[in-house]
Amino acid sequence: MTARLNVNIDHVATIRQARRAPEPSVVAAAMICEQAGADGITIHLRGDRRHIQDTDVVLLRQAVTTYLNVEMAATEEMVKIAIETRPDAVSLVPENPNEITTEGGLNVRPNIAIVRAAVNRLREAGIMTSLFIDPDSHQIEAAREVNAQQVELCTAAYAEATLGAHGIHGEGAVRANQELRRLSEGAALAAQYGLHVAAGHGLTLRNVGAVAEISAIEEFNIGHSIIANSVFMGLERAVREMREAIRAGTAYAR
């Protein structure tokens, strides 16, 4: 079975917010992604509202017919918004106001009481709850302890190892293979604990196939690469090509 693809459309909102204009529409983008075969839509409602806005969450909840996954920090403000809007899933992520993008997985253990409280409230509201974490056994064990239903393994280290010429051979290839092993072992452990497994961060057409070969990974959340490619080939084709790359990797694994 091919892993699902949720398309992150944050950067459609990034373009819109650059001019505080009404376009491009995130709702229109979501519709195109769904028509192109996306299994779901992912957005990140950040505390600084640098791209997705509160009204976007409401409008997308009304418009998305597949699956709406909202990434957010484990704060009182965000949990309240999630309970009010009822997305299909919430992914709890770390957030640093000064970061360009999410810099790594949530460090669950030092924040376990806060994370557990957020997970419990979301689950009580009937919202599927995921934790965005590094592929580390201690983080996966902590995710199980707080009663999360899913983990999304951060693929940033793997993706960085595949960038440029060094990702094709030499040190980059060695590092990429090491990170693939970490992802594979992390995914297997999470599945053993009964957690659903997703993956994402920095994945592209070039590097997603190897991750898709990991059979325990059921879902991908990919945004920047798809939106970047859409500038040249259109959003529908960009989504279809990413789906094909995932499908090819999944088929190879089988």
N, C-alpha and C positions, 0 to 999 in steps of 0.2 A: 504494500500500500504506500503510495507517494505521500511524503510529508506535506502538511498543509503550509500554505504561504499567506501570511498576513502582511499587507503592504503598509508601511509606515508613511503617512502623508504629511508629517510635520513640516517638511521643507516646501510644500505647496503654500502653507501658511507663512513660512519664512519670507517667501517672495512677496506675498500680500502685505505682510507687516512692514516690509522695507519702505512702502509708500503709504501705509495705513489706508489702502485702497480696498474696494469691495471684491477685487479679483486678483489672482485666480481663486476660484471658489473651492474650498475643501470638500464641500458636498458633491460638486461636479466631479472632482478628482476621485472621490470614493466610488461614485457610480461607474466611472470608467474602469477603475480597478476591478470592481465586481464583475462587470461585463466581460473583462478580459480573462476572468477565471480566478481572480484572487479569492481565497477562502475566508478572508477577513480583513479588517482595517485596524491598524494600530495608530494611536496618537499618544503624545506625551504632554500632559498638562503640567507645565512647570510652574513653580512658585513665582517666577519673574514674568510669566506670560510672554516669553519672547517670540513664540510662534502660535501655538494653539491657544485659543481664548475659551472662556467659560461657555459662551454662546455656541462655539463650535461643537463642544461636547453634547449640548442639548440637541442641536440640529442634526448631528451625525447619529445620535441615538434614535432619532425619528426616521432617518433616511437609510441607514445601513440595514440591509436585509440578510447579510451573511453572519458576521461575528464582529463585535466591536470590543477591542482590547484597549484599555486606557492605562498608560504608564503614569505613575505618580509617586511622590514621596510619601512616606508613612506618617503624615501629619494629620492633626485633627481637621484642618481645613479641607484637605484633599479627601479624606475618608468621608466627610460629610457630603461633599460634591458627588462622590461615587454612589453613595447610598441614595441620594436624591435623583440621580440620572439613570442609574441601573444599567451600566454597560454589561456585556456578557462576561467580561473578565477584567480584573485589575492586576497589573504587574507592579509590584512595589520595587522602586529603584532608588539608588543613592542620588543625591542632588547637591551640587556645589554651585553657588551663584556665579562664581568666576570661571567655571569650565566652559569650553566651547561646545562640547557634547559630553555625554555620560562617560566618565573616565574609567570605570571598572564596575565590578559587581558590588552588591550590597554586602557590607560586613555585618552579618546577622548577629553573631555571638555577643559583641559588646552592646548591641541595641535590642537584645532579645525580648525584653519586656514590652518595648514600644512596638516592635514588629508583631509579636504575638497578639497584642491588643488590637492592632489594625486588622490582622488576619481574621481574628474572631468576629469582629464587627462586620467585616465584609462578607464572611461566610454566613453569618446570621441573616444578612440581607439577601442571601441567595446568589451572591456574586462569586464566580470562580476566581480563586486568588493564587497568583504566581509570584515568585521572588526571582529577581534578576541577580544572579550570583556568579562568581568565578567557579570554574570546574574544580573545586577543591572539596575533598571529602568532609572536612570540618564544617564548611558552609552548607553542604548538602544534608549532613546530619542535623544541623541547626534548623534548616528548613523543615525537616520532618518534625522536629520537636515543637515548632510553632504551629504545626497543623496546616501548613500550606498544601495546596493540591497539586501545584506544578512548580518546577524550577525552570527558569530560562538561563541556560549557560552562556556566559559572556564569551564571545569568540574574538574579542579584540586582539589578544596576544597572537592568536593564530593568523588573523587577517593581516596584522602588521608584519608578520614574518613572510608573508607572500607578496609584499609590495615590491615593485621594481625588479631589476635583474637579479638581485640577491635572493629573491623568493623563488627563482626558477632552479637554482643550483647553489652549491656551496653552503655557507652558514645559514642562509635563509631557509633552504630546504630542510636542513637538520632541525632548525628551530620549529619550522612548520610541522614536521613529523612529530616532534616532541609534544607540541600543543595539540595535535590531533589525537595523540594517545591520551593526553589529559582529558580531552573532551569525551573520547570514547569510554574511558574508565569512569568518568563522572556521570555520564549518561547511564551507563550500566548500573552504577550504584544507586542512582536516583530511581531508576525503574525497579530495582530490587526492593527499594523501600516503598514501592507503590505510588511513586510520584509520576505525574506526566512530565515529559521532557520537551522543552523548546530550546532554540538557540538563536543567537543573533548578535550583531554589532560588527560593522566593517565588512560584511560579506558582499561579494561581487559575483558577476557571471564567471569570472576567472577562478575563484577559489571556493565557491559554494558546493561544488560537486563532491569534493572529498569529505566534507562535513555531512552531506546528505547520505553518504555511504554508511554512516553510523545508524544502525537500525533502530536504536532506542529513541532517537530524536523524531518526534512526531510533528513538530511545527517550527517554522522559521518566521522571524520578524525582521523584515529587511526594508529599508527606506532610502537612505542616501544614494546608493548605487542605482536604484530604479529611477528615482527622480532625476538624477544626473543624466542617465541614459535617455530619459524621456525628452530632454532638451533637443537631442539629435534625431531620435527615432519616433517620438510620440509616446505617450503614457501607455496606451493599450499594448503596443508592441513591446515596450520595456517590461511590462508585467508578464506578458506571454513568454518572453525569452528567459526571464528568471524562473518561471514555472518549469520550462523545459530543462533548464540546467539542474534544477532540483530533481526533476523526474529522472533525468539521465543518471544522476548519482544514486538515487534510490534503487533504480533498476539494476545498476551495477552491483549494489550491495546484496540484492536478492539472488 
